[in-house]
Every structure is written in structure tokens, then in C-alpha cells.
Amino acid sequence: MIDTMFGALFGLLSSPYIMGLMLLAVVLGLLVGVTPGIGGKLSIAMAIPFIYGMDMIAGAVFLLTLHAVNGTSGQISSIMFGIPGDGDDAATTLDGYPLAKQGQAARALGASITASGVGGILGAIVFALLIPVLRPLVLSFSPSEFFLIALLGISFIAFLASGPKIIKGLIVGFWGLMLSMVGMDPQTGTARFAGDMLFLWDGVSLVTAVLAMFAVPEMLSLGTKGTAISQVERADDTFSYRQLVSGVLEVPRHWALVIRTSVIGAIIGIIPGLGGSAAAWICYGHAVQSSKTPERFGKGAIEGVIAPETASNAKEGGSLLPTLFFGIPGSSGMAILLGAFIVLGIQPGPMMMTEHLDVVWSLIWALVVGNLMAVAILLVICRWITVLTFVNGRILVPFILVFITLGCFLSDFQWQNLVVLVLFSMIGYAFLRAGWPRSPFVIGLILGGSAESALNQALQIWGMWFFLRPLSLVLIAMILGLLGYAIWRNLRPGARSSMEQ
């Protein structure tokens, strides 16, 4: 394993092609992250059509780096203008924006950027340390367990995506699961739900579905606002590089908090569905509870910036673990990344522990190197990159919609996919306006094929008795317990009144 680990690092650093792709991914990821309203999921969705034909490792490293560094720049608008780039940055706003109003924006930015980079690196280290522990566990899983894990992943992520309204999440998730059945039956080779439409014989295009459910609705929503993205007038605030360095030094000054929140964030990332928002808020709460002066928080405490930023980036290493080894996305962003990995030929599962361990280590090193590059670039240009927060939505949207349409067509060279794009975009926009979760759809579409394959294999080996295997019973109990708890939350009086409001 040592040879594989350092071989992957050497392969990464010695390839100008891969390093060039990483640098491009870092720049694009930082630009997307700093712009409120354009999340990391959108950047991955739009990049999927352009990874066709790439080498497996090069394409995976590019996409993971693009995804990982989004959170490193998202806090800029949170601190400068009090506008979170996405849900992960909301906790940073509580103390980051008050620091900016006190004239300490550079200090807050220095601390947050450095904390994000360190958190991403420590999260990758936690992932690497868990590989020897998880290897025997993952290799002991059979098709029956993988089928039930797929169902658990869909149920768990749908529940967490929709809060107490689990029914909406389950409907969307199982709709994606149903659409995964479109195409050729893997057992008989006959077309299912496709009729004479040849373009559906390979199934619903994953690229088209992801673009339609995420990218187009977000762009339509942004375009209807008709104002600058930031919603805040531009101000010529003072920016001190001496203050920036002071903020950078706050991270080693609070090293114990950084290590604790990195480990907590990585562990939260391992749990499918919790994501960066939960990691950020849980670690913000931990910072408050562990502080000797909790009354400072919410008024400009630097620990209130460091803790959530460290955690939200550390969870990327943790969420990569279930995504690669169990095929269960650790977050909604990882759900789209999982689809992109499949496009590249990476099949998540136990084989990643044996035949493709070089890919795993390349991705771990990509998290480390990508975060170092992102921190170095941001510390230099963060003063000027904030100008992106003033881009008018009506100027931005047409270019991105053309980009999406071209990417959708070029992915398969099937004009029929454009019709699917329009239809699914209408559904995705309706979901967005109605507040329905969209991540379960992508997860159902991705996990459906692997769940069906695992179910067929389990039935051929054990018949219906596979449900009575010891580990299968544990997973069934977890699924039923999850659904039972969600139903209880829906039926209690407090949940009903909150849903009616």
C-alpha cells in the first residue's frame, strides 16, 4: 500500500497534464464558489460533458478538485457582504460579517481561507487512515448487502434532503429509481420502457438528467431576479494584507480546535446525506461550547469563522469514502460526482480496494494538492475576486444556458436529449419553486442500476433467503428504523403545525 500511495503522488506531481487540469479546476472552482447562487453541484454538472474521453484518473482528479475547492472561496461573500455562497457558508456569516463591519474583513478572510485549506487536507488524511480499517469490512460485503445499502442510501438521503417532509424526498428518490430501469434489461437484453426510441436503449442520459435537474433551474431562478447577484451595493472597503497574514496565523494559534473540527467534519461526511451544512453548524456549536468566552460568538469571534470552515472542507474527505467504496454518495454534491465517476469508467464498490487503489490514492492526493493550490491563489487574489459577486444575473444566464445545451448534445450526440433536457428542466424548476428536494432524484437514478444488479445476483445465489443473512437483517432494521423515525416526526403535533405554515 505504501508503494501505491507514493506512486500515486509521484504520478500526480510528475504529470504536467494532470497538474494543468488541477490548476484549471482550482481556478474554476474558486470562481464558482465565490459567486452566490451558483453552487458546487452546478459546476460539476456543467463539467461532466467535457470529461468524455479523458483518462480515468485525470478526469476524476479534475472533477474532485473542482468540487473540493468550491467551499474554499464561498466564504468571501459571507464575510464581505453577509451573503452565504451556499448552505455550507451560512455558519461563517454569524461571526465573519460582524468582523467585516468592524474593519477586520482581511483578518476574517485570512483565517477562513487557511482554515478551509487545512480542513480539506486533514479530511483527506482521515480518509487515508481509515482505508486499512475499512478494507476487510468492505471486502466482506456480498450482493445482498450492496442491494440493501443502496436502498438505505436512497431512504437516508431522501429523508435528510427533505427534513421532516420525508414523503417528498422519497417520491423524488424513487422516481429517479424508476427512471434507472429505462433501457436494456441486464438479464434478458430486451428493451424496457424505451419502445422504438433507440436513444433510450442505453438508459436516460445521466448528463442530461443532472443538467436538467440542477443547472437549468438554478439559472432560470437567477435570471428571474434581474438584479446583481450580491444584492448589496459595492463599497470600497479597506483591505490590509498585514491583517490578512494576522488571520492566517489565527489557524495555528487555535490548532486544537482545527484538529477537533476537522475530525468531526470528516466523520459527519462519512454519514450519507448530512453534508457540509450539518458539519459547519455542528462544529460551530462545538466551538461555542468549548470556548471559555462563548458570549463573543455572533459578535466577531475568530473561532466562529475557523470552526465551520474547517469542518465544511474536511467533510469532503469523509464523504468520498462511502461514495467510492459503497456507491452511496456522502452528500448531494457527491451524488453528482458519483455519476461523473461512472461516466469515466470508475465503478464504486469493493473493487476500488483491490484493483483501483491507485485511483483512490490519486483522489486523496488531489484533495491535498488542490487545497494547497486554492489557499495559495486565494490569499493573493481574494481582494479582487469579490467583484464576481456583482455580476448581473441577466448577463450571466444566457451564456451558461448555451453552455449547458451544447454540453448536453455533445455528451452523446443525440438531439433527442435536448427534448429530455427541456422536459426535465421544467420538472426541476417546478421542484425548485415548490421547495421539493432534487438530490434524491439523481441518487435514485445512479443507485438504481447497481441496486438492480445486486438484487439479481443475490436472488441467484441465495434466493429470498438473502433477506435473513445477519448483516442483511441489520441493514433492514436500519432502513425500517429510519422510516419509522421519519414517520413519527411527521405525525407529532409540532411537525404538523410547522408543515402547515
C-alpha positions in Angstrom: 0.0 0.0 0.0 2.9 2.3 0.7 4.2 1.9 -2.8 0.7 2.6 -4.2 0.4 5.7 -2.0 3.6 7.4 -3.0 3.4 6.1 -6.6 0.0 8.0 -6.9 1.6 11.1 -5.5 4.5 10.9 -7.9 2.2 10.2 -10.9 0.2 13.3 -9.9 3.1 15.7 -9.5 5.1 14.5 -12.4 2.3 14.8 -15.0 2.1 18.4 -16.5 -1.2 17.4 -18.0 -2.8 16.4 -14.6 -1.3 19.4 -12.8 -2.6 21.7 -15.5 -6.1 20.2 -15.2 -5.9 20.7 -11.4 -4.8 24.3 -11.8 -7.7 24.9 -14.2 -10.1 23.1 -11.8 -8.9 25.2 -8.8 -9.4 28.5 -10.7 -12.9 27.5 -12.0 -13.9 26.1 -8.6 -12.8 29.3 -6.8 -14.7 31.4 -9.3 -17.9 29.4 -8.9 -17.5 29.2 -5.1 -17.2 33.0 -4.7 -20.4 33.6 -6.7 -23.5 33.3 -4.5 -26.3 31.3 -6.1 -24.1 29.1 -8.2 -23.3 26.1 -6.1 -20.6 23.5 -6.5 -23.1 20.9 -7.8 -23.8 23.2 -10.8 -20.1 23.4 -11.7 -19.7 19.6 -11.6 -22.9 19.2 -13.7 -21.7 21.5 -16.4 -18.2 19.9 -16.4 -19.5 16.3 -17.0 -19.9 16.6 -20.8 -16.3 17.8 -21.2 -14.7 14.8 -19.4 -15.7 12.3 -22.1 -12.6 10.7 -23.5 -10.4 11.7 -20.6 -8.2 9.3 -18.8 -9.9 7.8 -15.7 -7.5 9.3 -13.2 -7.1 12.7 -14.9 -10.9 13.2 -15.3 -11.6 12.1 -11.7 -8.9 14.3 -10.3 -10.2 17.3 -12.3 -13.8 16.9 -11.1 -12.9 16.2 -7.4 -10.6 19.2 -7.3 -13.3 21.4 -8.9 -15.7 20.2 -6.3 -13.4 20.3 -3.3 -12.2 23.9 -3.7 -15.7 25.4 -4.1 -16.0 25.7 -0.3 -12.6 27.4 0.0 -13.8 30.6 -1.7 -17.5 30.6 -0.8 -16.9 32.3 2.5 -15.7 35.5 0.7 -19.2 36.8 0.1 -20.3 35.6 3.5 -17.7 37.7 5.2 -17.6 40.7 2.9 -21.3 41.1 2.4 -23.1 38.8 4.8 -24.4 36.7 1.9 -23.6 33.0 2.2 -22.3 31.4 -1.1 -24.3 28.3 -0.2 -25.6 26.5 2.8 -22.2 25.4 4.0 -21.1 29.1 4.4 -24.1 30.2 6.4 -22.5 29.5 9.8 -19.4 31.5 8.8 -21.6 34.6 8.3 -22.5 34.7 12.0 -19.0 36.0 13.0 -17.4 36.7 9.7 -19.7 39.5 8.7 -19.5 41.2 12.1 -15.7 41.1 11.7 -16.0 42.8 8.3 -18.2 45.5 9.8 -15.5 46.1 12.4 -13.0 46.7 9.7 -11.4 43.2 10.1 -12.6 41.7 6.8 -9.0 40.8 5.8 -8.3 39.1 9.1 -11.5 37.0 8.8 -10.7 36.1 5.2 -7.2 35.0 6.1 -8.4 32.8 8.9 -11.3 31.3 6.8 -9.2 30.6 3.7 -6.4 29.0 5.7 -8.9 27.0 7.8 -10.7 25.7 4.7 -7.4 24.5 3.2 -6.2 22.9 6.4 -9.6 21.2 6.9 -9.5 19.8 3.4 -6.1 18.3 3.9 -6.9 16.9 7.4 -10.1 15.4 5.9 -8.1 13.6 3.3 -5.7 12.3 6.0 -8.6 10.9 8.0 -9.9 9.2 4.8 -6.4 7.7 4.2 -6.1 6.4 7.8 -9.5 4.7 7.6 -8.6 2.7 4.4 -6.7 -0.2 6.3 -9.5 -0.4 8.8 -12.3 -0.5 6.2 -10.7 -2.8 3.8 -11.7 -6.1 5.4 -15.2 -4.8 6.1 -15.8 -3.6 2.5 -14.4 -6.9 1.1 -16.8 -8.9 3.3 -19.9 -7.4 1.7 -21.9 -9.5 -0.7 -24.5 -8.6 -3.4 -27.3 -8.8 -0.8 -25.7 -6.2 1.4 -25.0 -3.9 -1.5 -28.6 -4.0 -2.6 -29.8 -3.1 0.9 -27.2 -0.4 1.3 -28.5 1.1 -2.0 -32.0 1.2 -0.5 -30.6 2.6 2.7 -28.7 5.3 0.9 -31.8 6.4 -1.1 -34.0 6.4 2.0 -31.5 8.2 4.2 -30.5 10.9 1.8 -34.1 11.5 0.8 -35.0 11.9 4.5 -32.2 14.3 5.2 -32.8 16.3 1.9 -36.4 17.0 2.8 -36.3 17.3 6.6 -39.5 16.2 8.2 -41.3 16.1 4.9 -39.9 12.6 4.0 -42.7 11.8 1.6 -41.5 14.4 -0.9 -37.9 13.1 -0.7 -39.0 9.5 -1.1 -41.2 10.3 -4.1 -38.4 12.1 -5.9 -35.8 9.5 -5.0 -38.0 6.6 -6.2 -38.9 8.5 -9.3 -35.2 8.5 -10.1 -35.1 4.8 -9.2 -37.9 4.1 -11.7 -36.1 6.0 -14.5 -33.0 4.0 -13.9 -34.9 1.0 -15.2 -35.3 2.6 -18.6 -33.1 0.8 -21.2 -31.8 -2.7 -21.8 -32.7 -5.3 -19.2 -29.3 -6.6 -17.9 -30.6 -10.1 -17.6 -32.6 -10.6 -20.8 -31.1 -7.9 -23.1 -34.6 -6.7 -24.0 -35.6 -3.0 -24.1 -37.7 -1.8 -21.2 -39.8 1.4 -21.2 -38.0 2.6 -24.3 -40.2 1.3 -27.2 -38.7 2.1 -30.5 -36.7 5.1 -29.2 -33.1 3.9 -29.7 -31.6 6.8 -27.8 -33.2 5.4 -24.6 -31.9 1.8 -25.1 -28.8 2.9 -23.1 -31.0 4.4 -20.5 -31.8 8.0 -19.6 -28.7 10.2 -20.2 -27.2 10.9 -16.8 -25.5 14.1 -18.0 -28.9 15.4 -19.4 -30.7 14.5 -16.2 -28.2 16.2 -13.9 -28.1 19.3 -16.1 -31.9 19.5 -16.3 -32.5 19.0 -12.6 -29.8 21.3 -11.2 -28.1 23.6 -13.7 -31.1 24.9 -15.7 -33.5 25.5 -12.8 -30.8 27.4 -10.9 -30.1 29.6 -14.0 -33.8 30.3 -14.6 -34.2 31.3 -10.9 -31.2 33.5 -11.1 -32.4 35.1 -14.3 -35.8 36.0 -13.0 -34.3 38.1 -10.2 -32.9 40.6 -12.7 -30.5 42.1 -10.2 -26.9 41.8 -9.3 -26.2 38.5 -7.5 -24.9 40.1 -4.3 -27.9 42.3 -3.7 -25.5 44.6 -1.9 -24.1 47.9 -3.1 -20.4 47.8 -3.8 -18.2 49.5 -1.3 -14.6 50.4 -1.4 -13.6 48.7 1.9 -10.1 48.9 3.2 -8.1 45.7 2.7 -4.9 45.2 4.6 -2.5 42.4 3.7 -1.0 42.7 7.2 -4.4 42.0 8.6 -4.7 39.0 6.1 -1.5 37.5 7.5 -2.8 38.0 11.0 -5.8 36.0 10.1 -3.7 33.2 8.6 -1.8 32.9 11.9 -5.0 32.5 13.9 -5.3 29.0 12.5 -2.1 27.6 14.1 -3.0 29.6 17.2 -6.2 27.6 17.5 -4.7 24.3 16.4 -6.6 22.1 18.8 -10.0 23.5 17.6 -8.8 23.0 14.0 -7.9 19.3 14.6 -11.2 18.6 16.5 -13.4 20.2 13.9 -11.6 18.5 11.1 -12.1 15.1 12.6 -15.8 15.8 13.4 -16.3 17.2 9.9 -14.7 14.1 8.2 -16.8 11.7 10.4 -20.0 13.7 9.5 -19.0 13.5 5.8 -18.9 9.7 6.1 -22.6 9.6 7.1 -24.5 9.8 3.8 -26.7 12.8 3.4 -25.6 15.1 6.2 -23.3 17.2 4.1 -21.3 20.3 4.7 -24.2 22.4 6.2 -24.6 19.9 9.1 -20.8 19.7 9.6 -20.4 23.5 9.7 -23.2 24.1 12.2 -22.3 21.2 14.4 -18.7 22.4 14.6 -19.8 26.0 15.1 -21.8 24.8 18.1 -18.8 22.8 19.3 -16.6 26.0 19.1 -19.2 27.9 21.2 -19.5 25.1 23.8 -15.7 24.6 24.1 -14.9 28.3 24.4 -14.2 30.0 27.7 -15.9 33.1 26.5 -19.0 32.0 24.5 -20.6 35.4 24.7 -18.2 36.7 22.0 -19.7 34.4 19.3 -22.1 36.2 16.9 -20.3 39.4 17.5 -17.0 38.7 15.7 -15.2 35.7 17.3 -12.5 34.4 15.0 -13.1 30.9 16.3 -16.6 31.2 14.8 -15.0 31.6 11.4 -12.4 28.9 11.8 -14.6 26.1 13.1 -17.3 25.9 10.4 -14.8 26.5 7.5 -12.5 23.7 8.7 -15.4 21.3 9.1 -17.2 22.0 5.8 -14.0 21.3 3.8 -12.9 18.3 6.0 -16.2 16.6 5.2 -15.1 16.2 1.6 -12.6 13.6 2.5 -15.1 11.8 4.7 -17.9 11.9 2.1 -15.6 10.4 -0.6 -15.3 7.2 1.5 -18.9 5.9 1.2 -19.1 7.2 -2.4 -16.1 5.2 -3.6 -16.4 2.0 -1.5 -20.2 1.6 -1.1 -21.6 3.6 -4.1 -23.6 5.7 -1.7 -23.0 9.5 -2.1 -21.9 11.2 1.1 -23.7 14.4 0.0 -25.7 15.8 -2.8 -22.5 17.1 -4.5 -21.0 13.7 -4.2 -24.1 12.2 -5.8 -23.4 14.2 -9.0 -19.7 13.4 -8.7 -20.6 9.7 -8.4 -22.4 10.0 -11.7 -19.4 11.6 -13.3 -17.1 8.9 -12.0 -19.3 6.3 -13.6 -19.1 8.2 -16.9 -15.3 7.9 -16.6 -15.5 4.2 -16.0 -15.0 4.2 -12.2 -17.3 1.6 -10.7 -17.7 2.2 -6.9 -17.5 -0.8 -4.7 -15.1 -3.3 -3.2 -13.1 -3.4 -6.4 -11.8 0.1 -5.5 -10.0 -1.5 -2.6 -8.2 -4.1 -4.8 -7.9 -3.3 -8.5 -8.2 0.5 -8.4 -6.4 1.5 -5.2 -4.2 3.8 -7.3 -7.3 5.8 -8.3 -8.3 6.1 -4.6 -4.8 7.4 -3.6 -4.8 9.8 -6.6 -8.0 11.3 -5.4 -6.7 11.6 -1.8 -3.6 13.4 -3.0 -5.8 15.6 -5.3 -7.6 16.8 -2.2 -4.3 17.7 -0.5 -2.7 19.3 -3.5 -5.8 21.1 -4.7 -6.5 22.7 -1.3 -2.9 23.9 -1.1 -3.2 25.4 -4.6 -6.5 27.0 -3.7 -5.2 28.6 -0.5 -2.1 30.0 -2.2 -4.1 31.5 -5.0 -6.9 32.9 -2.8 -4.6 34.6 -0.4 -3.2 36.6 -3.3 -6.3 37.4 -5.3 -9.1 37.4 -2.7 -9.2 41.3 -2.8 -10.2 41.3 -6.4 -12.1 38.1 -6.8 -15.0 39.6 -4.8 -16.0 41.6 -7.9 -17.8 38.5 -9.2 -20.5 39.0 -6.5 -21.7 42.0 -8.5 -22.4 40.1 -11.8 -25.9 40.7 -13.1 -27.9 37.5 -13.4 -29.4 38.5 -16.8 -25.9 38.9 -18.2 -24.7 35.6 -16.8 -27.7 33.3 -17.5 -27.8 33.3 -21.4 -24.1 32.3 -21.7 -24.5 29.4 -19.2 -27.7 28.1 -20.8 -26.0 28.0 -24.2 -23.1 26.2 -22.5 -25.5 23.7 -20.9 -27.3 23.0 -24.2 -24.0 22.4 -26.1 -22.7 20.2 -23.3 -25.9 18.1 -23.3 -25.8 17.5 -27.1 -22.0 16.8 -27.2 -22.2 14.2 -24.5 -24.0 11.7 -26.7 -24.6 13.5 -30.0 -28.3 12.7 -29.6 -30.6 15.6 -30.5 -33.4 13.8 -28.6 -31.5 14.5 -25.4 -32.4 18.2 -25.9 -36.1 17.3 -25.7 -35.4 15.4 -22.5 -33.4 18.4 -21.2 -36.4 20.7 -21.8 -38.9 18.3 -20.1 -36.8 17.5 -17.1 -35.8 21.2 -16.7 -39.5 22.1 -16.4 -39.9 19.4 -13.7 -36.6 20.5 -12.0 -37.7 24.2 -12.0 -41.1 23.2 -10.5 -39.3 21.3 -7.8 -37.2 24.3 -7.1 -40.1 26.7 -6.9 -42.1 24.3 -4.7 -39.3 23.6 -2.4 -39.0 19.9 -3.3 -35.6 18.2 -2.9 -33.8 17.3 -6.2 -30.8 15.4 -4.9 -32.7 12.2 -4.2 -33.7 12.0 -7.9 -30.0 11.9 -9.0 -29.2 9.5 -6.3 -32.0 7.2 -7.3 -31.0 7.3 -10.9 -27.4 6.5 -10.1 -28.1 3.8 -7.5 -30.9 2.1 -9.4 -28.7 0.2 -11.8 -26.3 -1.1 -9.2 -29.2 -2.0 -6.8 -30.9 -4.0 -9.6 -27.7 -5.8 -10.5 -27.0 -6.6 -6.8 -30.6 -7.8 -6.3 -30.4 -10.2 -9.3 -27.1 -11.6 -8.1 -28.4 -12.1 -4.5 -31.5 -13.9 -5.7 -29.5 -16.2 -7.9 -27.1 -17.1 -5.0 -29.4 -17.3 -2.0 -33.0 -16.8 -3.3 -35.3 -14.9 -1.0 -33.2 -16.2 1.9 -30.7 -13.4 1.4 -33.0 -11.2 3.5 -32.3 -13.4 6.5 -28.5 -13.0 6.4 -27.2 -11.5 9.7 -25.8 -8.3 8.1 -28.9 -8.0 5.9 -31.1 -8.1 8.9 -29.1 -5.3 10.5 -29.4 -3.1 7.3 -33.2 -3.9 7.1 -33.6 -2.8 10.7 -31.7 0.4 9.9 -34.0 1.1 6.9 -37.2 0.4 8.9 -35.9 2.4 11.9 -35.1 5.4 9.7 -38.5 5.3 8.0 -40.2 4.8 11.4 -38.4 7.8 12.9 -39.3 10.0 10.0 -43.0 9.0 10.1 -43.0 9.7 13.8 -41.6 13.2 13.2 -44.3 13.8 10.6 -47.1 12.6 12.8 -46.3 14.5 16.0 -48.3 17.8 16.5 -45.3 20.1 16.3 -44.2 18.7 13.0 -47.8 19.1 11.6 -48.1 22.7 12.5 -44.6 23.5 11.1 -45.5 21.8 7.8 -48.8 23.8 7.5 -47.0 27.1 7.9 
